Amino acid sequence: MSGERTVTWRLLNLELGLDEPESVLRGRACRELGLEPDQLRGFRFARKTLDARRRGGGRAPRFVVHADLMLDEGREPERLTRALRSGRVIPAPLPGSLEADVLHPSLAGPGRRAVVVGCGPAGVFSALPLALAGIRVTLIERGSSLERRSRELVRFHRTRVPDPESNLLFGEGGAGTYSDGKLATRVDDALEVPILEELVAAGASDTILYESGAHIGTDRLHDLLPRLRARLEACGVEFSFNTRFEGLDLEESDAGRRVRAVATSAGELPCDLAVLATGHSARDSWARMVEQGLPVEAKPFQLGVRVEHPQELIDEGLHGRDEALRRLGAASYRLVCKPGEGLPGAHSFCMCPGGRIVASVNEPGLLCTNGMSNSTHSSVWANAAIVTTFGPREFGAGALAGVEFQRRLEERFFAEGGADYTAPAQRVPDFLDGRASTKELRSSYPFGVRPGRLDELLAGPVRRTLARALSRFDRRLAGFAGPQGLLVGLESRSSGPVRVRRERGAALVQGFDNLLCVGEGAGFAGGIMSAALDGARSALSLIRQGVRG
Ligand SMILES: Cc1cc2nc3c(=O)[nH]c(=O)nc-3n(C[C@H](O)[C@H](O)[C@H](O)COP(=O)(O)OP(=O)(O)OC[C@H]3O[C@@H](n4cnc5c(N)ncnc54)[C@H](O)[C@@H]3O)c2cc1C
């Protein structure tokens, strides 16, 4: 009955056959809970996961779906009440909002100004709530707007000379602009839905709202980013590309140190609030933060190599001859090797089915790899990082010791590849046996690969950890450590080596009155969604508390 209050219940673990249309689930949910279809005021998927595990009895792979059902309050049938008691149904968590419900009086006045540095997910999703709260936001980005950035990247691939300001890591959209666009978060956060809804409104498929392991793909990301920018501009955010953050103009106040203005390559920008969202590769920005006395400390980061196989080998290993699974498209894996035999654990990360390896480079003379793919996952190659955690105990003391360690290793990989962005590569069996690969090596990596001693370039414990993991992964996925597996290096920036300390229980940088450091560069995120969430959460928490004025 319209006008009544509705309540949303989440029905867990509905099963859907791989060949069944999603539309059957509405009726299935109603039958299970004893509802007439016209009692439903709304129905949507909350989560859809592929369960491809084959258990005893030869159970077929299927999707497992959590669905949200909206009903008039107080009209729940007996069967639903019973399902609630058994735990099969739970109250659906309330989605959050990017708009602040409470605006601190110190922010309510006109002319409040924030400067956000970095146009990656953390910068964009901290700028949006600030703008929605009526604060005038200038978003500065050292790299170029998307269109120009893509032309600059084409030039890099042609000339092999990277532009240190605008490249695969720097520019509109941030480091994930040329990626698989995977949106995994692994945390349940009320802000996840509103962020995903912004991406859907900008053109992403609405399946990202519920598919676990959803990905957008580079091609679709490139359609989406200009629309996301237009959305922010409509809320009043001013974008300033090709503008570099160079430091903070600071003053002392009773409440701590206070940012008066942000110094940029285009002059000073006075502000009431500064947000640094500079990502995992702005090494000059970290150095400046340390110089200016920000509480920066070293943290462990992921270190390893990229592994590449023909996608067919991965499909065969994971889906075998199951036609229904094969129809789902390029198979992807997530492999974990627990610690043991005196060695730390290792895992696969950022797997790109039907993708390619990219040179994740922003500085001349350094080599680092990563992976990307388009929405169709249509290349014949599958790649992923195989990484282990490497901490201050291994690379030494000092806030930027991890950064220096990364740099030295990236220099060695660059030299081993021939100092022109060709990447050193080694077949997995050769890596395990400690010898150079001899036969012709093939890879999706655009600058080409040549035989190199990855086993010698990596320190002993890292090499042994990766070798152990590769052998174990071969037991899970036949051929993983066979001659068709190629290691390409180096993978050194899967996560940042630095953390900026925050006030206990608050988002503000420790000792500062009006400064936020968010996302991967602050050490509080490791992917697109986690960076976006950290940016949005930090901005909202500050808006609600108010910037001290
Ligand atoms: C090739 C590749 C593929 C990836 N694939 C995935 C994936 O599929 N899924 C996933 O979850 N994650 C992926 N990642 C990781 C993901 O991109 C990052 O975790 C995420 O972008 C971090 O967001 P961020 O906003 O914190 O930083 P970033 O996205 O790095 O954004 C920081 C921005 O700040 C700008 N900046 C830096 N210094 C300055 C300065 N001094 N002045 C002005 N601007 C500055 C940079 O130019 C950059 O645009 C991938 C990364 C790469 C490189």
The ligand as a MOL file (V3000), in Angstrom:
LIG
                    3D

  0  0  0     0  0            999 V3000
M  V30 BEGIN CTAB
M  V30 COUNTS 53 58 0 0 0
M  V30 BEGIN ATOM
M  V30 1 C 48.3840 -0.3940 -13.9550 0
M  V30 2 C 47.6250 -0.4450 -12.6580 0
M  V30 3 C 46.5200 -1.2780 -12.5550 0
M  V30 4 C 45.7730 -1.2980 -11.3830 0
M  V30 5 N 44.6480 -2.0750 -11.3200 0
M  V30 6 C 43.8230 -1.9940 -10.2520 0
M  V30 7 C 42.5740 -2.6710 -10.2330 0
M  V30 8 O 42.1790 -3.3230 -11.2090 0
M  V30 9 N 41.8120 -2.5710 -9.1070 0
M  V30 10 C 42.2160 -1.8430 -8.0100 0
M  V30 11 O 41.4830 -1.7770 -7.0200 0
M  V30 12 N 43.3930 -1.1890 -8.0050 0
M  V30 13 C 44.1960 -1.2360 -9.0980 0
M  V30 14 N 45.3780 -0.5430 -9.1070 0
M  V30 15 C 45.7360 0.2380 -7.9050 0
M  V30 16 C 44.9120 1.5210 -7.8590 0
M  V30 17 O 45.0250 2.1960 -9.0800 0
M  V30 18 C 45.3660 2.4060 -6.7170 0
M  V30 19 O 45.3080 1.6640 -5.5230 0
M  V30 20 C 44.4720 3.6210 -6.5840 0
M  V30 21 O 44.4380 4.3380 -7.7840 0
M  V30 22 C 44.9490 4.5130 -5.4410 0
M  V30 23 O 44.1610 5.6570 -5.4340 0
M  V30 24 P 44.6830 7.0380 -4.8560 0
M  V30 25 O 43.6350 8.0350 -5.1930 0
M  V30 26 O 45.0880 6.8620 -3.4550 0
M  V30 27 O 46.0170 7.3680 -5.6760 0
M  V30 28 P 46.2700 7.4930 -7.2310 0
M  V30 29 O 45.2300 6.8010 -8.0220 0
M  V30 30 O 47.6760 7.0970 -7.4280 0
M  V30 31 O 46.0900 9.0400 -7.5100 0
M  V30 32 C 47.0010 9.9870 -7.0430 0
M  V30 33 C 46.9900 11.1720 -7.9820 0
M  V30 34 O 47.7310 12.2180 -7.3790 0
M  V30 35 C 48.4980 12.8750 -8.3610 0
M  V30 36 N 49.6540 13.5080 -7.7400 0
M  V30 37 C 50.7170 12.8940 -7.1690 0
M  V30 38 N 51.5840 13.8030 -6.7030 0
M  V30 39 C 51.0700 15.0030 -6.9920 0
M  V30 40 C 51.5450 16.3230 -6.8030 0
M  V30 41 N 52.7260 16.5800 -6.2020 0
M  V30 42 N 50.7720 17.3440 -7.2590 0
M  V30 43 C 49.5780 17.1140 -7.8870 0
M  V30 44 N 49.1050 15.8700 -8.1090 0
M  V30 45 C 49.8360 14.8280 -7.6560 0
M  V30 46 C 48.9020 11.7710 -9.3030 0
M  V30 47 O 49.2140 12.2980 -10.5730 0
M  V30 48 C 47.6670 10.8830 -9.3150 0
M  V30 49 O 46.7980 11.1830 -10.3780 0
M  V30 50 C 46.1580 -0.5000 -10.2730 0
M  V30 51 C 47.2960 0.3160 -10.3680 0
M  V30 52 C 48.0180 0.3520 -11.5420 0
M  V30 53 C 49.2200 1.2360 -11.6350 0
M  V30 END ATOM
M  V30 BEGIN BOND
M  V30 1 1 1 2
M  V30 2 1 2 3
M  V30 3 2 2 52
M  V30 4 2 3 4
M  V30 5 1 4 5
M  V30 6 1 4 50
M  V30 7 2 5 6
M  V30 8 1 6 7
M  V30 9 1 6 13
M  V30 10 2 7 8
M  V30 11 1 7 9
M  V30 12 1 9 10
M  V30 13 2 10 11
M  V30 14 1 10 12
M  V30 15 2 12 13
M  V30 16 1 13 14
M  V30 17 1 14 15
M  V30 18 1 14 50
M  V30 19 1 15 16
M  V30 20 1 16 17
M  V30 21 1 16 18
M  V30 22 1 18 19
M  V30 23 1 18 20
M  V30 24 1 20 21
M  V30 25 1 20 22
M  V30 26 1 22 23
M  V30 27 1 23 24
M  V30 28 2 24 25
M  V30 29 1 24 26
M  V30 30 1 24 27
M  V30 31 1 27 28
M  V30 32 2 28 29
M  V30 33 1 28 30
M  V30 34 1 28 31
M  V30 35 1 31 32
M  V30 36 1 32 33
M  V30 37 1 33 34
M  V30 38 1 33 48
M  V30 39 1 34 35
M  V30 40 1 35 36
M  V30 41 1 35 46
M  V30 42 1 36 37
M  V30 43 1 36 45
M  V30 44 2 37 38
M  V30 45 1 38 39
M  V30 46 1 39 40
M  V30 47 2 39 45
M  V30 48 1 40 41
M  V30 49 2 40 42
M  V30 50 1 42 43
M  V30 51 2 43 44
M  V30 52 1 44 45
M  V30 53 1 46 47
M  V30 54 1 46 48
M  V30 55 1 48 49
M  V30 56 2 50 51
M  V30 57 1 51 52
M  V30 58 1 52 53
M  V30 END BOND
M  V30 END CTAB
M  END
